[in-house]
Amino acid sequence: MSQEFTYYDWFLEQNLTSEQESKLNILLYLISDKLTNENITEDYDRKIRQTAPEFVNILDAPEITHELIITTLVANFQLTRESVSQMFEGMRNQGNFAKLAEFMKEYK
């Protein structure tokens, strides 16, 4: 029996710097929170604007779309669209960021 590709597998393949790892986690939690309309307090908003201004487009978006997520990941982490698709596949297989992974399941 072969094991499914996981988010952790994808993550290890990326060779991200510690700063990129931190920023990726911030972005993924931010997108997940926007999708569920949870945790976006004034304090949270301010902290994102101060520590990760490159993700203000996510904060200010009236609606989260597949394309917004993909272009933000590609632009900020030099990922390919194929790599982003693999990341979300790994999330679904591993159970990470369930709401986000399910939302991105529709993206091809």
C-alpha positions, 0 to 999 in steps of 0.5 A: 500500500502506498502512502498519499502525498501530504502537505508535509511532503510538499512543504519539505520539497519547497526548501523555504527559508524560515521567513518564507515558512512563517509568511506562508503560515500567516497567509494560509491562516489568514485565507482560512479565517477569511473563508470562515469569517472567523478571527478577523478582529481589528487587532488581527487586521492591524497585525497583518498590515504591520507584519505581512503587508504583502497580504493586505490584498487578502484582507481587503478582498470582498470575496476570496477567489481561487485566482486570488489565492493562487496569484498571491501564493505564486507572487509571494513564494515563487511557486508554480501553479502546479506546485500550488495544486500539489500543496492543496492536494497534500492538505486534503490528504493530510487534513490540514487547513480543511476549509481552505483545502476543500475550497481549493478542491474546486480549482483545477 
